[in-house]
Amino acid sequence: MSTKAARQRTSYRCSECGWETAKWVGRCGECQAWGSVAEAGAPTLRAAAGPVSTPAVPIGQVAITESVARTSGVPELDRVLGGGLVPGAAILLAGEPGVGKSTLLLEVAAQTARTRQRTLYVTGEESAAQVRLRADRTGGVHDELFLAAETDLGAVLTHIEEVRPTLLVVDSIQTIGASGIDGVPGGVTQVKEVAAALIRVAKTRNITTMIVGHVTKDGSIAGPRVLEHLVDVVLHFEGDRNSRFRMVRAMKNRYGPVDEVGCFDLSSEGIQAVTDPTGLFVEHHTQDVSGTCVAVTMEGRRPLLAEVQALLTPSPLERPRRTVSGVESSRVDMVLAVLQRHARLRIAGSDTFVATVGGAKLHDPAADLALAVAVASSHLGVPPPRGAVAIGEIGLAGELRRVRDLPQRVAEAARLGFKVAVVPRGRALPSERGIPSRRTVDGLRVVEVDDVLGALLTLELTPPL
């Protein structure tokens, strides 16, 4: 009986992103990097039956006591993770340089050590003395917190064997290299091998592993996409360099929701959880001011109040300027066009400046109505009623569309002491069209209107006929 041997095929792989091709090319077809494509053999693999680590059992007999989440010591991080740190979980934390990733994980490591659970912090970007200085500044020195400065995977695994930690922090995976593997630390092959080895140890020894990952210039996680598939949780650490406010957002979570965000305050003393961030983006004015309105947006499941400010001045230019900060310029252009067409506001010849307070970034369409109220108030020079919030998405026909989680938004505005909220109409009867309906929620007067013109009439922000 004769067998036919499989013919070996030569392939070429990009060392930056892992893209493969059958022919050599000078430029990667995926990431467009020059000189990164090299030959990579594809050996034939013949799989055979082998020994098993544990026998298969009915799912009802699998013990779950070892997978119960424990607190990380940082309430806002527990909120994002869905309850806390799960033993054996692999967590990837990514963010821009200087946003505070190392500070946050050092705080988590210190809080875990305070509960008499051994923690190992492996740093590949700093020396041990540098991390110790930061721990002294933030109060993170503890006998159960072990520190190692290593860049070799074998040395990291040896430290794990000797320390036997409950929590392992690796800062960062792009600085750890595996000997005997092609490529430099941070490359596709190296990152895949290092991540696979760390996750294998985490699962077999039930060690919670938190890994820091770098990001590219477009904000995505550096390295192969398979890295995000290997880990259990992917967190993004976001923040503006000009602000102390930081947010952790879950992009993937096998143990909890992916629509939660955690809020933090980063300072020279370390990082602290902000359990009630609703007042950070609202300016408390002592007198009535035109060109401002408060919106209620949703970050995950959490309502946040943000103040939108607008300034309109007559323009001497043929094409008036439109400058925005914290909001999307396309949304501003759309709102201005709707106000010009459906609200009788002659704003086409005005320079328009729109900004948010405190560095807030508004991507929620529910902020459209607050933006329209701020623009109309600045154009007319009339301040909106004090203690008013505006919630609603504006359509191109000038209608107001309902937004999600409206009861939570209204309840948050009432909790903070606002007096009136203008919102889109719900399921009104046809005879009620055009007539604002009013009700009271915890002392907050809620006015439901049909369109943007009705909202401006309710707030007395319409031009004279």
N, C-alpha and C positions, 0 to 999 in steps of 0.2 A: 504494500500500500504506500503510495507516494504522497507526499504533502508538498504544497506550494508555499515557499517562504514569502512572507510579506515584504514588499519592497520599501526600503527606508526612503522617506521623503524629507527633503531639506526645506525648512521654513525660516523666515526671518522675522525677528521680533524687535519692537521699539523698546529701548531701555527706560523711556520716560513714562509711557502710558500702557505698555503691554500689547499694543496693536500688532497683529501678525499678518504677513503677506507671503505668497508663494515665491515672489521674485524680490531681489534686492532693489531698494530705491534709496535715493539720497535724502529724501524728506519724508517724514512720517505722514501718512494720510489721515491720521486721527488728530494728533496734537500739533502737527505742522513743525515739529522740531527737526533741525538739520543734523545729519551725521549720527543719529541715535538708533538707526536700524542695523542690527547685526544678526549673523547667522545663529539659529537656535535649532538644534537637532530635535527630532520627535521620535524618541525610542518607542518600540512596540512593547506594550504591557500585556502580560498574560496573567490574569487574576485567577487565583485558586482559593479554595476554602481554607480558612485558618481558624485558630482558636479565638474564642470570644472572651471579653473581659467580664461580663456578667450575663447570666441567662435572661432571656426574654420572659417577662411576667405579665399577667393581666394589668391593665392600666389602673384598675381600682386598688391594686396591691402595692402600688408605688408610693413610698413614704414621701411626704411633703414637708416634714418637720425641718429638714435641713435646708429648705429653700424659702423659709420665712424671712421677709425683709426686716432689716434692723435700721434704725435711724442713723443718718450720717452725721448728726450733730448740727446740720445746717437746714433749718426748716424749709427754706425756699427750694433747696436742691431736692429734698424729700418730696416736695410737691410735684416737681417735674418728673422725678423718677417713678412716681406712683406709690410712694410709701417709704422708700429708703433703699438701702443697698442690699441686693440679693446675693447670698453666698454663691460663688462660682460664676457670677455675671461678669461679662466683659463690656466695659463702658468706654466709649471713645468721645473725648471732649476736644472740639476744634474751635479755632478762633484766630483772629488777626494778631500779629505780634503786639505785645504790650497791653492787651485787653484785660489781662488778669487771670489767665488760665492757671499758671503755677501758684499764684496766691490763693486761688480758690481751692485747689487740690491740697495745698499745704494745710489749709484750715480744716479740710475734711480729714486729712491724716492726723492732725493734732486732736481733733474732737474724738476720733476713733480711739486714739491712744489713751485719752482720758477715761475711757470706759474699760480700761485694763485689757484691751485687745491689741495684740501686737501688730504693728504697721511697718511696712518697708517702703521707703521713698527712694526710688532710683532716679538719679538725675544724670542726663547725658549732655546737657547744655551749660550747666554751671558746675563750679567746684563745690565740694561739701561745705567749705567755709562760707561761700556766698549764700547757700541755702540756710546755713545756721544764722547768719546775720539777719536774714529776712524773718526767720522763726523767732529770733529775739525781739524784733520790732513788733511782730504780731502776737506775741505770747504763745508760740506754738512749740516750745521746748518741753519734752516729756520723755521719761525713761523708756516707755514702750514704743516710741517712735524711732526707728532705725533709719539711718541715712547712708546711701552708697552712691558714689560717683563712678559710673561705669558706662562704657560704650560698646562692650562686647557681649553678645548674647550668652555665650557660655558662662561668663562671669556673673551675669544676672541670674541665670538658673542656679548657680552655686550659692549665691546669696539667699535665694529662695529656699534652698535645701537647708541651709544653716539657720536662718531666722525663723522659718515656718510662720509666715505672717497670716493674719486674717484679711488684711487689706494690702494690696500691692498697687503702688502708683509709679508709672513709667513716664518720665518727662524728658524727651519725647520719643516716639517710636521712630522718627526719621533720623535720630542720632545713634540708634542701636544697630550694630552690624553683626552678621553671622559669618564666622570664618568658614571657608570652604564653599561659599556661595558666590556666584558671579555677581558683579556689580558693586557699586559703592553704597554706603549707608544712605537710605532715603530713596534708592531706586526701587523699581517695581518688584524685581525678584527679591531683594533684601527685605522690603517691607512685608511682602507676603510671607516669607519664611519666618521673620521675627514675630509677626502677628500670630501666625499659626502655632508657633512654639509657646508663646505666652498664653494663648487661649487654651491650648492643650493642658498646660499646667494648672490654669485656673479651674478647668472643669474637673480634672482628676483629683485635685487637692481641695476643692471647694473654697478657693480664694477669690474674693472680689477684686477684680483688676480694673483700674482706671488708667487709661492711656491718653496722653496728649498727642494730638495730631496737628500738623501745620496745614495752612490753607494756601491756595494759589492766589494770583493777583485778581482773579475774577470771583474769589470768595468760596470756591469749592474746595473740598478736602483733598490735599495733595496725596499722590500715590495711586495705586490701582483701585478701581471701583470695588473689587472683591473685598477690600478692607472693611467697607461699610456693611457688606453681607456677612462677614465673619463675626462681628461683634453683636452683642445683644441690644445695646443702647447707643444711639448717636446723638450727641448734644452739641449745639452751636452756641458759643459764647459771643454775644453781640454787645457793642457799645461804641459811643462816640468818644474820640480822644479829648474833645473839649468839655466833656461832661463826666461826672463821677458815676452816673447811672449806668448799670449793666443789666443785661437780661440773658438768661439761659433758656434756650428753646429746644425741645425734644423733636428731632426729625425722624427718629425710629425708636421704638420702645416695645420690647417683648413682654414687659411686666406692668405696663401702665398705659395711660393715654398719651397721645402725641399732639394734643392741642393745649398743653399747659405751658406756662412760662414762669420762670423764677426771677425775681427782681433783687438786685444787690446794689450796695453803695461801696465803691472802691475808693479808699483814701490811703494816706501814708501809714495809718495804724493797721491796715489790713482790709479785709472785705467783710461786710456785714449784710445780713439779710434785711430786706425792706419788705415787711409784711403788709404794709398799707401804702402803696405808692401812688394812690389816686391824686394826692395833692401836689405832686412834684412838678406837674406840667400846667398848673393853673396859677396865675398871678392874682393876688387879692388886691384889688384897687380900692382906694379910699374914696374915690369919687367916680361919677359916671364917665366912661371913656368911649368914644365912638371908634368904630373899626375893629371891634373885638367880639368874639362869641366863644362859648364853651361847647365842645363836642364830647360825646361819650363813646369811646371806641372799645373794642374787645380785643384783648391780647390772650389768645387761647380761650379759657373759660373765665377770665378775669376782666371785669370792666375797669377802664382807666379813663379819667377825665383829662382832656387836653384843650388848651386855649389856642384858638386860631386868630391871628391878627392880620389885618389888611390895611393898606394905605394906597389911596388913589389920588393922584395929582394931575392937573392938566399937562399934557405933553406938547412940547414945541416940535416934536419930531413927526415925520410923516408916518412912521411905524412906531407906535408907542412901545415902551419897554415893559416886559413882564418878567419879574424876578421872583422866584419862589425858593423857600427853604423849609424843609420838613414835610412837604406835601408834593404830590406828583404834578408836574407841570401840565400834563395832558388833562388831568381832572380840573385844574384851574381854568384852562382854556375852555373846557366844556361848560363849566359853571358860568363863566363870563358870557358865553354865547347865549345860554339859556336866560340869564338875567336881561340881556339886551333885547332878546326876542319876546319873552313872555312876561317880563316884569316891568317893562316900560322904563328901564334905566339906561340912559345914554352914556355909556362908559367906554365906547369904542375909541375915543380920543384921549384916554387917560393912561398915564403910566401906572402900572399896577404892581404892588409889592405885597407878597403874601408870605407869612412865616409862622412858625409855631413857637411856643414858649418852652424854655428848658431843654431844647434839642430833641423834642419828640418827633418821631417819624410816623406819619399817618398814612396808612395804606388801606384803611377801612372805608368803603364807599359811604358808610353812615355819617362820615364827616362832611359830606357834600353840603348839607343844609346849613351847618355852622359856618362853612366857608362862604356860602351865599349871603348869610346874614351879616357876616363881617364886612364883605365887600359893599353891600347895600348901605350899611351903617356908615362906612367911611365916605362913600360917594355923597350921601345926603348930609353928612355931618351931624347925624342924630344918634346918640348912644342907644343900644337896645335896653330893655328893662333890666334892672339889676336883679341878679339871681336867676337868669334865664339860661336854659340849655336848649340846643337844637339837635335833633337826631333824625336822620333820614337820608336816603339816596335819591338823587335827582335824575330823572329821565330826560331825554332830549326834547320831549314834548312839554316839559315843565312840571310833570307829575311827580309826586313823592311816592317812592316805593318803600314797602316795609322791609325792615332789616331783621336779622336774626337776634335772638336773645333780647328783645325789646323790654320785657319785664325786668330783667336783671339790670339793664342800663338805667331804667327809670328808678329802680330801687336804690341804686348806687347814688344817683343824683339827689334823691330824697334824703339819703343818709348823711350826705355832706351839706345839707341845709339849703339847697336850691329851692326856689319858690315856684317856678313855672317851667314846663318842658313842652316844646312844640315837636310833635311826632307825626308820622304819616297815619292816615285814617286806617282803621282795621276793616272789619267786615260790616261796613255801614249799609243801611238801606238806601235804595235809589232816591227816595224822597229827601234824604239827608245830604245828598251831594251838594257841596258848596257851602254848607253851614257848619262852622267849627263845632265839634262836640267837646264837652269839658267833663272831667272827673277829677277826683282828688285821691292821691296815693301817698299816705304817710305825711300829709301836710304839703305835698307837692301837687300843684295844679297842672294836670296833663291836658293839653289842647291838641285835638286831632284835626288835621287839615288835609286837603286833597292835593294841593300843588304848592309850588314855591311862592306864587303870588299870594295865596291864602296865608302862608306862614309869615310873609312880610307884612300883610295887613294885620295879622294878629299882634305882631310886635310893633306896629305903627311905624313901619319903615318903607313906605311907598311915596313916590314923588307926587306933588299936587297935580291935579288934572288941569 
